[in-house]
Amino acid sequence: MSVLKNKRKASQFEVFHHLYKVRKDITDLLLRDFGYSFEKAEKRLMKQFGGRKYAELTEAERERYDSLKRKYESFDEWFIYDERQVIVDCLREITKEVFIANSIYPTCMEELIQRRIHQDEAIGQCHRLAQELQYAIETLPVDVNTYLQFGEAIQTEINLIKGWRKADNKFKIGATSTSAANFANVNNNGNANYNNASNANGVRPDFNSAVK
């Protein structure tokens, strides 16, 4: 019997598959300089002054024109390069944390916590990526609607990682069941005792107090 898509739990494969798509799509955006073009920006700049030539502008208008043009030149000279580096770093960090988390197959609580830390780091980097991308697109003279599809894709990746993280609760259940069985010793005559309850070997680990 098949399971409805909205009822399925996120798997590592979904996390990886969607992450690759997000990384590819954003890389394509970076290769296009976020959709920024100095030539197009200059044409829009002239439109702001009624399409008049520079020589036809008043002194005050020329000062404003020069200021805006320097700003657009700065986008081309250093802003786009700087933001591109930050966003590439975010993408690499997300990928790194997801791969490290997936390489840890928990057999004890400590390993489960380590895996959770890397999953949380990946989510944090996703939020950082979304903020940087939004800042870049809102700062540049480009269509802000360009961001919407990327914002939604990043949020989907966050939800997938959270679903993957939530699925790890099964490891806690297994660990708790094992510790409960070993909490008390049962003799071959059927009598139970709690000889080890006062030392580390006999105390049942409190897996349920872990952060969910």
Legacy VTK file of the C-alpha trace (Angstrom):
# vtk DataFile Version 3.0
C-alpha trace
ASCII
DATASET POLYDATA
POINTS 212 float
0.000 0.000 0.000
1.469 3.359 -1.041
1.841 6.293 1.351
0.583 9.737 0.423
3.422 12.151 -0.326
2.364 14.584 2.408
2.395 11.714 4.930
5.892 10.496 4.117
8.845 11.219 6.370
11.807 13.074 4.904
14.699 10.819 3.916
18.387 11.570 3.543
17.977 11.072 -0.205
15.359 13.837 -0.418
17.609 16.113 1.619
20.559 15.508 -0.732
18.554 15.600 -3.966
16.905 18.915 -3.151
20.144 20.402 -1.841
21.913 19.635 -5.134
19.095 21.329 -7.047
19.194 24.424 -4.795
22.966 24.644 -5.139
22.832 24.333 -8.929
20.047 26.924 -9.339
21.739 29.472 -7.067
25.084 28.894 -8.794
23.385 29.709 -12.103
22.089 32.933 -10.529
25.585 33.847 -9.341
27.018 33.224 -12.797
24.487 35.768 -14.066
25.590 38.293 -11.402
22.207 38.014 -9.645
20.594 39.226 -12.877
22.463 42.547 -12.687
23.721 44.319 -15.807
25.590 47.622 -15.655
24.399 48.518 -19.157
20.757 47.965 -18.212
21.262 49.843 -14.944
22.710 52.806 -16.858
19.730 52.857 -19.219
17.341 52.822 -16.258
19.376 55.634 -14.748
18.903 57.801 -17.843
15.162 57.105 -17.732
15.064 58.598 -14.241
16.162 61.870 -15.822
13.654 61.771 -18.636
16.058 60.269 -21.158
17.989 63.530 -21.419
21.675 63.545 -22.212
24.160 64.287 -19.437
24.937 67.720 -20.912
21.250 68.642 -20.697
21.024 68.007 -16.948
21.132 70.760 -14.354
24.065 70.925 -11.953
22.023 69.371 -9.138
20.813 66.605 -11.460
24.387 65.898 -12.590
25.525 65.481 -8.994
22.705 63.038 -8.353
23.405 61.220 -11.627
27.131 60.913 -10.807
26.343 59.594 -7.331
23.997 56.917 -8.674
26.435 55.942 -11.409
29.261 55.494 -8.861
26.932 53.277 -6.869
26.149 51.120 -9.913
29.852 50.913 -10.777
30.571 49.732 -7.234
28.075 46.926 -7.698
30.023 45.824 -10.750
33.480 46.324 -9.193
33.191 44.728 -5.750
29.687 44.233 -4.290
28.641 41.372 -6.569
32.005 39.638 -6.142
31.826 39.936 -2.347
28.242 38.673 -2.077
28.975 35.850 -4.493
31.801 34.629 -2.222
29.579 34.722 0.870
26.770 32.808 -0.819
29.134 30.176 -2.247
30.516 29.731 1.274
26.976 29.205 2.629
26.251 26.561 -0.003
29.495 24.742 0.764
28.853 24.828 4.507
25.329 23.434 4.118
26.631 20.607 1.948
29.484 19.875 4.370
27.230 19.743 7.448
24.642 17.545 5.710
27.331 15.077 4.595
28.928 14.944 8.057
25.538 14.377 9.687
24.768 11.578 7.248
28.151 9.934 7.895
27.240 9.469 11.573
25.062 6.418 12.175
24.104 6.705 15.865
24.746 3.687 18.071
24.744 5.674 21.321
23.378 8.957 22.656
26.668 10.827 22.151
26.707 9.976 18.442
23.053 10.971 18.119
23.845 14.357 19.682
26.780 14.859 17.296
24.565 14.093 14.317
21.933 16.501 15.634
24.565 19.252 15.974
25.538 18.963 12.308
21.897 18.903 11.221
21.312 22.080 13.237
24.404 23.678 11.689
23.044 22.902 8.213
19.727 24.544 9.093
21.532 27.601 10.462
23.547 27.944 7.255
20.324 27.677 5.231
18.923 30.666 7.133
22.190 32.539 6.577
22.001 31.754 2.855
18.421 33.031 2.630
19.288 36.309 4.378
22.393 36.962 2.265
20.593 36.181 -0.970
17.675 38.424 -0.057
20.036 41.257 0.922
21.957 41.004 -2.359
18.841 41.004 -4.541
17.181 43.838 -2.610
20.354 45.949 -2.774
20.993 45.472 -6.483
18.754 47.181 -9.063
17.167 43.893 -10.158
13.707 42.339 -9.980
13.146 41.437 -6.310
10.640 38.787 -7.403
13.695 36.837 -8.576
14.297 35.951 -4.934
10.916 34.304 -4.332
11.689 30.969 -5.991
15.037 30.710 -4.205
13.531 31.656 -0.848
10.917 28.934 -1.222
13.534 26.368 -2.295
15.732 27.160 0.722
12.740 26.865 3.086
11.924 23.478 1.550
15.484 22.325 2.272
15.142 23.515 5.878
11.894 21.550 6.244
13.501 18.429 4.754
16.428 18.592 7.188
14.017 19.099 10.095
12.010 16.087 8.949
15.190 14.036 8.719
16.191 15.202 12.193
12.768 14.303 13.579
13.030 10.810 12.074
16.123 10.270 14.243
13.828 9.942 17.269
13.656 6.224 16.482
17.266 5.903 17.675
16.252 7.258 21.087
13.471 4.696 21.379
15.821 1.827 20.573
18.474 3.081 23.010
15.883 3.511 25.779
14.476 0.020 25.296
17.940 -1.525 25.520
18.837 0.361 28.673
15.519 -0.572 30.319
16.147 -4.278 29.746
19.565 -4.085 31.380
18.563 -1.899 34.307
17.884 -4.801 36.670
19.629 -8.171 36.775
17.450 -11.289 36.733
18.898 -14.464 38.305
18.434 -17.903 36.778
15.929 -18.707 39.551
13.698 -15.844 38.461
14.545 -13.383 41.262
15.347 -9.820 40.216
17.828 -7.523 41.958
19.180 -4.014 41.576
22.793 -4.608 42.539
24.133 -2.315 39.813
21.624 0.475 40.289
24.062 2.540 42.343
26.851 2.612 39.771
27.210 3.804 36.176
26.500 0.363 34.727
23.191 0.044 36.531
21.694 3.499 36.056
19.262 3.754 33.187
20.331 6.533 30.792
17.812 9.349 30.488
17.485 9.496 26.697
14.075 11.084 26.934
15.519 14.330 28.285
17.380 14.958 25.017
16.496 18.055 23.086
13.869 17.291 20.459
LINES 1 213
212 0 1 2 3 4 5 6 7 8 9 10 11 12 13 14 15 16 17 18 19 20 21 22 23 24 25 26 27 28 29 30 31 32 33 34 35 36 37 38 39 40 41 42 43 44 45 46 47 48 49 50 51 52 53 54 55 56 57 58 59 60 61 62 63 64 65 66 67 68 69 70 71 72 73 74 75 76 77 78 79 80 81 82 83 84 85 86 87 88 89 90 91 92 93 94 95 96 97 98 99 100 101 102 103 104 105 106 107 108 109 110 111 112 113 114 115 116 117 118 119 120 121 122 123 124 125 126 127 128 129 130 131 132 133 134 135 136 137 138 139 140 141 142 143 144 145 146 147 148 149 150 151 152 153 154 155 156 157 158 159 160 161 162 163 164 165 166 167 168 169 170 171 172 173 174 175 176 177 178 179 180 181 182 183 184 185 186 187 188 189 190 191 192 193 194 195 196 197 198 199 200 201 202 203 204 205 206 207 208 209 210 211
